[in-house]
Amino acid sequence: MLYSRNILSIGLGAALAMCSTFLAPKNALAEELSAAEASAIAEEATIYGLPMLMNYSVLYQYAVDKTSSQYKAPFNQIHNEAELASPDDTAIVTPNSDTVYSFVWMDLRAEPVVLCVPKIEDTRYYSIQLLSLYTYIYGYIGSRATGNDAGCYAIAGPSWNGETPKGVKTVIKSGTEFSFAIYRTQVFGQSDLEQVKAVQAKYSVQTLSEHNNTAPPAKAPAVDWLKFDPVTAKENPFNYLAFILQFAPAIGSAEVEIPLRERFAKIGIEPGKPFPSVELSSDVKAAIASGIESGAKKAKGKKSSVGNLVNGWQISEGLFGSRTMLQDNYLMRAAAAMVGLYGNDSKEAFYPLTKVDANGVELDGSKHNYTLTFPADGYPPVNAFWSVTMYDGDSQLLIKNPINRYLVNSPMLSEELQKNSDGSLTLFIQNEEPKSAKGKANWLPAPDGPIYMVMRLYWPKNEALDGSWQPPGIEIQQ
């Protein structure tokens, strides 16, 4: 899972928990609005907007702010990460460190963007996840979805209605005018990085006119990007939502949002206009602040309750996906963002998560050493590969450790890890290095404090999705 830094942990939590400062009134007086209605609308807008604000923070850092330490590349240009994720990567929480990433933020306003991939060996898993500004997953390219053969795919904006271009396998339509493509390419350990770089070098991104070698259409207007910073977001979170909505027209499948946006407009949230776009009384302002706080609490509560608890692991099939799959459940979308933005559809990757042991007690590396044992017949069932990754329980970031090991995955079974005599595998989860040879070989270093762990099953088999396979619980070492 690739996760945006949780807004609630970088200052926007306060933005969603309070809103005491509003911009000066701009337009006509708001229609008569009770405090109760204003609060309800603000709660709804908070829940609706949370993942979009988190997504915008990544867009701004990755593609707009060239001074950001997380800047990647301009729009419509690919950026390849040549190394696996490490504790130095802080813009994204809960990063996976068993694939390398490539990123493209696409501007689809003037014309489609064409993504071309090379022939990739069948044993190497890769995927390209396509996300709208809503954070909906609207398509995939890759091993599971399209196979490992070479091909080109056109990504089009919501208003584009052209024919499938020559040399393009298919057109995939985004619901918003800007879109994010996340490439994940499997790495078989550090020694494999040079081969992976060769694969990444063959990924290409072109506008449709560049791909067809034709005259380009008129350029889309320049965007006066709204600077993202936690202080501004804290003072005026709905200003960001209004800004983002101008690039997310309520057309096509988004037509269902027309009544929703009409309600938002009652409190001054209108696409492309500074918030509030209408005059608000002091009572309504107070009610809006209350609604924002209530919405944030509901999102947090949903995050902690999604899915089922199985042997201490939180399993939430259907947490990430398309608008159709999520059925416009904005509270679920917000909870998914807080669990981790940019998580894959369950068919692409399946994510058991935990902060507790098999008995439901919170994991803490300062208090206990733990083990996780996969029975010989109970390894995670996958078509590609699986991994178990360790994070700091508070920040959800990778942790520094003396052996620079942030995860254990199935490719390590053949060389690095030591199985038990019965074919099972025991991982040693602890802060200090184990003393035994097997413990050292199978050590998954833990923080000196709260622990958060994510199991990833890439291209999972049906038994993972239907519940017939269950992840084993984490036990305190005896």
C-alpha positions as CSV (number, residue, x, y, z in Angstrom):
1,M,0.0,0.0,0.0
2,L,1.2,3.4,-0.8
3,Y,-0.3,5.8,1.8
4,S,-0.5,9.5,1.9
5,R,0.8,11.1,5.1
6,N,-2.3,11.0,7.4
7,I,-3.8,14.5,7.4
8,L,-4.7,13.9,11.0
9,S,-1.0,13.5,11.9
10,I,0.5,16.5,10.1
11,G,-1.7,19.4,11.1
12,L,-4.8,18.8,9.0
13,G,-6.2,16.9,11.9
14,A,-6.6,20.2,13.6
15,A,-8.1,21.4,10.3
16,L,-10.7,18.8,10.5
17,A,-11.2,19.1,14.3
18,M,-11.6,22.8,14.3
19,C,-12.2,25.7,12.0
20,S,-12.1,29.0,13.8
21,T,-10.8,31.3,11.0
22,F,-12.8,31.9,7.8
23,L,-12.1,34.1,4.9
24,A,-14.0,37.3,4.6
25,P,-17.4,37.1,2.9
26,K,-17.2,37.3,-0.8
27,N,-20.6,37.0,-2.5
28,A,-24.3,37.2,-1.7
29,L,-25.7,36.4,1.6
30,A,-26.2,32.8,2.3
31,E,-29.8,31.6,2.1
32,E,-31.5,31.2,5.5
33,L,-29.7,28.3,7.2
34,S,-30.3,26.9,10.6
35,A,-27.3,26.1,12.8
36,A,-28.3,22.4,12.8
37,E,-28.4,22.3,9.0
38,A,-25.1,24.1,8.7
39,S,-23.4,21.7,11.2
40,A,-24.8,18.7,9.3
41,I,-23.5,20.0,6.0
42,A,-20.1,20.8,7.4
43,E,-19.9,17.2,8.9
44,E,-20.8,15.8,5.5
45,A,-18.3,18.0,3.7
46,T,-15.5,17.0,6.2
47,I,-16.1,13.3,5.6
48,Y,-16.4,13.8,1.9
49,G,-13.3,16.0,1.6
50,L,-10.8,14.3,3.9
51,P,-9.3,11.9,1.3
52,M,-9.3,14.6,-1.4
53,L,-7.3,17.0,0.8
54,M,-4.8,14.2,1.6
55,N,-4.5,13.5,-2.1
56,Y,-4.0,17.2,-2.9
57,S,-1.2,17.4,-0.3
58,V,0.7,14.7,-2.3
59,L,-0.1,16.3,-5.6
60,Y,1.3,19.6,-4.4
61,Q,4.5,18.1,-3.0
62,Y,5.1,15.7,-5.9
63,A,4.2,17.8,-8.9
64,V,3.9,21.5,-8.0
65,D,6.3,22.6,-5.2
66,K,9.8,22.3,-6.6
67,T,11.2,23.3,-3.3
68,S,9.6,20.3,-1.5
69,S,11.9,17.5,-0.4
70,Q,9.3,15.2,-1.9
71,Y,9.1,16.8,-5.3
72,K,9.1,14.2,-8.1
73,A,8.4,15.6,-11.6
74,P,6.2,18.1,-13.5
75,F,2.8,16.9,-14.7
76,N,2.8,14.3,-17.5
77,Q,6.4,13.3,-16.8
78,I,7.3,10.0,-15.1
79,H,9.6,9.9,-12.0
80,N,11.2,6.6,-11.2
81,E,12.3,5.8,-7.7
82,A,15.6,3.9,-8.0
83,E,15.6,2.7,-4.4
84,L,13.3,0.9,-2.1
85,A,11.5,3.0,0.5
86,S,13.3,3.7,3.7
87,P,12.7,5.7,6.9
88,D,13.9,8.8,5.0
89,D,10.6,8.8,3.0
90,T,8.2,10.8,5.1
91,A,5.6,12.2,2.7
92,I,3.8,8.9,2.5
93,V,2.8,6.9,5.5
94,T,3.0,3.1,5.5
95,P,5.0,2.8,2.3
96,N,5.7,-0.6,0.9
97,S,9.4,-1.4,0.6
98,D,9.2,-4.6,-1.6
99,T,8.4,-2.8,-4.9
100,V,10.0,0.2,-6.4
101,Y,7.8,3.1,-7.4
102,S,7.3,5.2,-10.4
103,F,4.9,8.2,-10.3
104,V,3.1,10.3,-12.8
105,W,0.7,13.1,-12.0
106,M,-1.3,13.6,-15.2
107,D,-2.9,16.8,-16.5
108,L,-5.8,15.5,-18.7
109,R,-7.5,18.8,-19.4
110,A,-6.1,19.4,-23.0
111,E,-5.7,15.8,-24.2
112,P,-5.2,12.2,-23.0
113,V,-1.9,11.0,-21.7
114,V,-0.5,7.7,-23.1
115,L,1.3,5.3,-20.8
116,C,3.4,2.6,-22.5
117,V,4.9,-0.4,-20.9
118,P,7.6,-2.8,-22.1
119,K,7.4,-6.6,-22.2
120,I,8.2,-7.6,-18.6
121,E,9.3,-11.1,-17.6
122,D,6.4,-13.3,-16.4
123,T,8.0,-13.9,-13.0
124,R,8.1,-10.2,-12.2
125,Y,4.9,-8.6,-10.8
126,Y,4.1,-5.0,-11.7
127,S,1.0,-2.8,-11.6
128,I,0.0,0.7,-12.5
129,Q,-2.8,2.0,-10.3
130,L,-4.9,4.8,-11.7
131,L,-6.5,7.2,-9.2
132,S,-8.7,10.2,-9.5
133,L,-8.7,13.3,-7.4
134,Y,-11.5,11.7,-5.5
135,T,-9.0,8.9,-4.6
136,Y,-11.2,6.4,-6.4
137,I,-9.3,3.7,-8.3
138,Y,-10.7,3.9,-11.9
139,G,-8.4,1.4,-13.6
140,Y,-5.3,-0.9,-13.6
141,I,-2.5,-1.8,-16.0
142,G,-0.2,-4.7,-15.0
143,S,0.4,-8.3,-14.4
144,R,-3.1,-9.1,-13.1
145,A,-5.2,-6.6,-15.1
146,T,-3.5,-6.6,-18.6
147,G,-0.7,-9.2,-18.4
148,N,3.1,-8.6,-18.8
149,D,3.2,-8.0,-22.6
150,A,4.1,-4.6,-24.0
151,G,1.4,-2.2,-24.7
152,C,0.2,1.4,-24.7
153,Y,-2.9,2.8,-22.8
154,A,-4.5,6.2,-23.1
155,I,-5.7,7.9,-19.9
156,A,-8.4,10.5,-20.7
157,G,-10.2,13.2,-18.7
158,P,-13.9,13.1,-17.9
159,S,-14.9,15.3,-20.9
160,W,-12.9,13.6,-23.6
161,N,-15.0,11.5,-26.1
162,G,-12.6,10.7,-28.9
163,E,-12.0,7.3,-30.6
164,T,-9.4,4.9,-29.4
165,P,-6.2,6.2,-30.9
166,K,-4.1,4.1,-33.3
167,G,-1.4,2.0,-31.4
168,V,-3.3,2.2,-28.2
169,K,-4.9,-0.9,-26.6
170,T,-7.7,0.9,-24.8
171,V,-8.8,4.2,-23.4
172,I,-9.3,4.4,-19.6
173,K,-11.3,7.4,-18.4
174,S,-10.6,9.3,-15.2
175,G,-13.4,11.0,-13.4
176,T,-11.3,14.1,-12.8
177,E,-9.1,16.4,-14.8
178,F,-5.9,15.6,-12.9
179,S,-5.0,12.0,-12.1
180,F,-2.3,10.0,-10.3
181,A,-0.6,6.9,-11.7
182,I,1.4,4.8,-9.2
183,Y,3.7,2.1,-10.7
184,R,4.8,-0.7,-8.5
185,T,7.5,-3.0,-9.9
186,Q,8.6,-6.0,-7.9
187,V,12.2,-6.2,-6.6
188,F,13.9,-9.5,-5.8
189,G,16.2,-8.0,-3.2
190,Q,18.9,-5.4,-3.4
191,S,20.9,-7.3,-6.0
192,D,17.9,-7.0,-8.4
193,L,17.7,-3.3,-8.3
194,E,19.8,-2.8,-11.5
195,Q,17.5,-5.1,-13.5
196,V,14.4,-3.2,-12.1
197,K,15.9,0.1,-13.2
198,A,16.2,-1.3,-16.7
199,V,12.5,-2.1,-16.6
200,Q,11.6,1.4,-15.3
201,A,13.7,3.0,-18.0
202,K,11.3,1.5,-20.6
203,Y,8.2,3.0,-19.0
204,S,7.1,5.9,-21.2
205,V,4.6,8.8,-20.7
206,Q,3.5,11.0,-23.6
207,T,0.6,13.3,-24.4
208,L,-1.6,11.8,-27.1
209,S,-0.3,14.3,-29.7
210,E,3.3,13.4,-28.8
211,H,2.5,9.7,-29.1
212,N,0.8,10.3,-32.5
213,N,3.4,12.9,-33.6
214,T,0.6,15.3,-34.4
215,A,0.0,19.0,-33.7
216,P,-1.0,19.4,-30.0
217,P,-4.3,21.0,-29.1
218,A,-4.5,24.4,-27.3
219,K,-3.0,24.3,-23.9
220,A,-5.2,24.2,-20.9
221,P,-5.1,27.4,-18.8
222,A,-2.4,27.7,-16.2
223,V,-3.4,26.8,-12.7
224,D,-2.8,29.2,-9.8
225,W,-2.2,26.3,-7.4
226,L,-3.4,26.8,-3.8
227,K,-0.3,26.5,-1.7
228,F,-0.5,23.6,0.6
229,D,0.7,24.0,4.2
230,P,-0.7,22.7,7.5
231,V,-1.3,26.2,9.0
232,T,-3.4,27.3,6.1
233,A,-5.2,24.0,6.0
234,K,-5.9,24.3,9.7
235,E,-7.4,27.8,9.3
236,N,-9.5,27.0,6.2
237,P,-9.8,23.3,5.2
238,F,-12.9,23.9,3.0
239,N,-11.0,26.4,0.9
240,Y,-8.9,23.4,-0.3
241,L,-12.0,21.4,-1.0
242,A,-13.5,24.1,-3.1
243,F,-10.3,24.5,-5.0
244,I,-10.0,20.8,-5.8
245,L,-13.7,20.5,-6.9
246,Q,-13.1,22.8,-9.9
247,F,-11.1,19.9,-11.4
248,A,-13.7,17.3,-10.5
249,P,-16.8,18.1,-12.7
250,A,-20.1,16.5,-11.6
251,I,-20.6,14.7,-14.9
252,G,-20.7,11.1,-15.9
253,S,-20.7,8.8,-12.9
254,A,-20.2,11.9,-10.7
255,E,-23.6,13.3,-11.6
256,V,-24.8,11.6,-8.4
257,E,-22.9,14.3,-6.5
258,I,-25.0,17.2,-7.9
259,P,-27.4,17.3,-4.8
260,L,-24.4,16.9,-2.5
261,R,-22.6,19.9,-4.0
262,E,-25.8,22.0,-3.9
263,R,-25.8,21.3,-0.1
264,F,-22.2,22.3,0.2
265,A,-22.9,25.5,-1.6
266,K,-25.3,26.5,1.2
267,I,-22.3,27.0,3.5
268,G,-20.1,28.5,0.8
269,I,-18.2,25.6,-0.6
270,E,-18.4,26.1,-4.4
271,P,-15.9,24.7,-7.0
272,G,-13.1,27.2,-7.8
273,K,-14.3,29.9,-5.4
274,P,-12.6,31.0,-2.1
275,F,-14.4,29.7,0.9
276,P,-16.8,30.9,2.1
277,S,-18.4,32.0,-1.2
278,V,-21.4,33.4,0.7
279,E,-21.8,35.5,3.9
280,L,-22.0,33.4,7.0
281,S,-23.4,34.6,10.4
282,S,-21.5,34.0,13.5
283,D,-24.0,31.3,14.6
284,V,-23.5,29.5,11.3
285,K,-19.7,29.7,11.6
286,A,-19.9,28.2,15.0
287,A,-22.1,25.4,13.7
288,I,-19.8,24.7,10.8
289,A,-16.9,24.4,13.3
290,S,-18.9,21.9,15.3
291,G,-19.8,20.0,12.2
292,I,-16.1,19.7,11.2
293,E,-15.2,18.4,14.6
294,S,-18.1,15.8,14.4
295,G,-17.1,14.7,10.9
296,A,-13.5,14.2,11.9
297,K,-14.6,12.1,14.9
298,K,-16.8,10.0,12.7
299,A,-14.0,9.3,10.2
300,K,-11.7,8.3,13.0
301,G,-14.3,6.0,14.5
302,K,-15.0,4.4,11.1
303,K,-11.3,3.8,10.6
304,S,-11.0,1.8,13.8
305,S,-14.1,-0.3,13.1
306,V,-13.8,-1.2,9.4
307,G,-13.5,-4.8,8.5
308,N,-13.3,-7.9,10.7
309,L,-10.7,-8.8,13.3
310,V,-9.1,-12.2,12.6
311,N,-6.4,-13.4,15.0
312,G,-5.7,-9.8,15.8
313,W,-5.4,-8.7,12.2
314,Q,-7.9,-6.1,10.8
315,I,-9.1,-7.4,7.5
316,S,-11.1,-5.0,5.3
317,E,-11.9,-6.4,1.9
318,G,-13.5,-3.7,-0.3
319,L,-11.9,-0.7,1.5
320,F,-10.3,0.7,-1.6
321,G,-11.7,0.7,-5.1
322,S,-13.8,2.5,-7.7
323,R,-16.9,4.7,-7.2
324,T,-19.1,1.8,-8.2
325,M,-17.4,-0.6,-5.8
326,L,-17.6,1.9,-2.9
327,Q,-21.1,2.9,-3.8
328,D,-20.5,6.6,-2.9
329,N,-19.9,5.6,0.7
330,Y,-18.0,8.7,1.6
331,L,-17.4,7.7,5.2
332,M,-15.8,4.4,4.0
333,R,-13.7,6.5,1.6
334,A,-12.5,8.7,4.4
335,A,-11.8,5.7,6.6
336,A,-9.8,4.1,3.8
337,A,-7.7,7.3,3.4
338,M,-6.9,7.3,7.1
339,V,-6.1,3.6,7.1
340,G,-3.8,4.5,4.1
341,L,-4.5,6.5,1.0
342,Y,-3.6,4.7,-2.3
343,G,-4.3,1.3,-1.0
344,N,-5.0,-1.2,-3.8
345,D,-8.3,-2.9,-4.7
346,S,-8.5,-6.2,-2.9
347,K,-8.2,-8.1,-6.1
348,E,-4.8,-6.5,-6.7
349,A,-3.5,-6.6,-3.2
350,F,-5.0,-7.8,0.1
351,Y,-4.0,-6.0,3.4
352,P,-4.3,-7.5,6.8
353,L,-3.3,-4.8,9.3
354,T,-2.6,-5.0,13.0
355,K,-1.5,-3.0,16.1
356,V,-2.4,-5.9,18.5
357,D,-1.3,-9.4,19.2
358,A,-3.5,-12.5,18.9
359,N,-5.2,-11.7,22.3
360,G,-6.0,-8.1,21.3
361,V,-3.3,-6.5,23.4
362,E,-1.5,-3.6,21.8
363,L,1.9,-4.4,20.4
364,D,4.8,-2.6,22.0
365,G,8.5,-3.3,21.3
366,S,9.5,-1.7,24.6
367,K,7.5,-4.2,26.6
368,H,7.7,-7.5,24.7
369,N,9.4,-9.6,22.1
370,Y,7.0,-11.4,19.7
371,T,6.8,-14.1,17.1
372,L,4.7,-14.7,14.0
373,T,4.6,-18.2,12.7
374,F,3.2,-19.3,9.3
375,P,2.4,-23.0,9.3
376,A,3.9,-25.1,6.5
377,D,0.5,-25.2,4.8
378,G,-0.6,-21.7,5.8
379,Y,1.6,-19.3,4.0
380,P,-0.2,-16.3,2.5
381,P,-1.9,-17.6,-0.8
382,V,-0.8,-15.4,-3.7
383,N,-0.3,-15.4,-7.5
384,A,2.5,-12.9,-7.1
385,F,4.2,-12.5,-3.7
386,W,3.5,-11.6,-0.1
387,S,5.3,-9.5,2.6
388,V,5.1,-8.4,6.2
389,T,6.3,-4.9,6.9
390,M,7.1,-3.2,10.2
391,Y,6.2,0.5,11.0
392,D,6.3,2.8,14.0
393,G,2.9,2.5,15.7
394,D,2.5,6.3,16.1
395,S,3.8,7.8,12.8
396,Q,3.2,4.7,10.6
397,L,6.6,5.3,9.0
398,L,9.4,2.8,8.5
399,I,11.8,2.6,11.4
400,K,15.6,2.9,11.4
401,N,17.3,-0.3,12.5
402,P,20.8,-1.7,12.5
403,I,20.3,-4.2,9.6
404,N,18.1,-1.9,7.4
405,R,15.4,-4.5,7.2
406,Y,11.9,-3.1,7.1
407,L,10.0,-6.2,6.0
408,V,10.1,-9.9,5.3
409,N,8.7,-11.2,2.1
410,S,8.3,-14.5,0.2
411,P,11.2,-13.9,-2.2
412,M,13.5,-14.1,0.9
413,L,12.3,-17.6,1.6
414,S,14.8,-19.2,-0.8
415,E,17.9,-17.4,0.5
416,E,17.7,-15.3,3.7
417,L,15.1,-16.9,5.9
418,Q,15.3,-20.1,7.9
419,K,12.3,-22.4,8.0
420,N,11.5,-24.7,10.9
421,S,12.0,-28.4,10.6
422,D,8.3,-28.9,9.8
423,G,8.4,-26.4,7.0
424,S,6.8,-23.6,9.0
425,L,8.4,-20.1,9.3
426,T,8.7,-18.2,12.5
427,L,9.5,-14.4,12.4
428,F,11.1,-12.8,15.4
429,I,9.5,-9.4,16.1
430,Q,11.6,-7.4,18.6
431,N,13.5,-4.2,19.1
432,E,16.9,-5.8,20.0
433,E,18.7,-8.3,17.8
434,P,17.9,-11.9,18.7
435,K,20.7,-14.1,20.1
436,S,20.1,-17.3,18.2
437,A,21.2,-17.8,14.5
438,K,17.6,-18.5,13.4
439,G,16.4,-15.5,15.3
440,K,18.9,-13.3,13.6
441,A,18.0,-14.7,10.2
442,N,14.3,-14.2,10.7
443,W,14.5,-10.9,12.7
444,L,11.9,-8.3,11.8
445,P,13.2,-5.3,13.8
446,A,10.5,-3.5,15.8
447,P,10.4,0.0,17.3
448,D,11.1,0.7,20.9
449,G,7.5,1.4,21.5
450,P,4.1,1.0,19.7
451,I,4.1,-1.3,16.7
452,Y,2.0,-1.2,13.5
453,M,2.3,-4.1,11.0
454,V,0.9,-4.6,7.5
455,M,0.8,-7.9,5.6
456,R,0.5,-7.5,1.8
457,L,-0.7,-10.2,-0.5
458,Y,-0.1,-9.1,-4.1
459,W,-2.5,-10.6,-6.6
460,P,-4.1,-12.7,-3.9
461,K,-5.7,-16.1,-4.5
462,N,-9.4,-16.7,-3.8
463,E,-8.8,-18.4,-0.5
464,A,-7.4,-15.1,0.8
465,L,-10.4,-13.1,-0.4
466,D,-13.1,-15.6,0.6
467,G,-11.7,-16.1,4.2
468,S,-10.7,-19.7,3.9
469,W,-7.1,-18.6,4.6
470,Q,-6.6,-16.6,7.8
471,P,-3.4,-14.8,8.9
472,P,-1.9,-16.3,12.1
473,G,-1.8,-14.2,15.2
474,I,1.2,-12.6,16.7
475,E,2.3,-14.1,20.0
476,I,4.5,-12.9,22.9
477,Q,7.8,-14.8,23.0
478,Q,7.9,-17.2,25.9
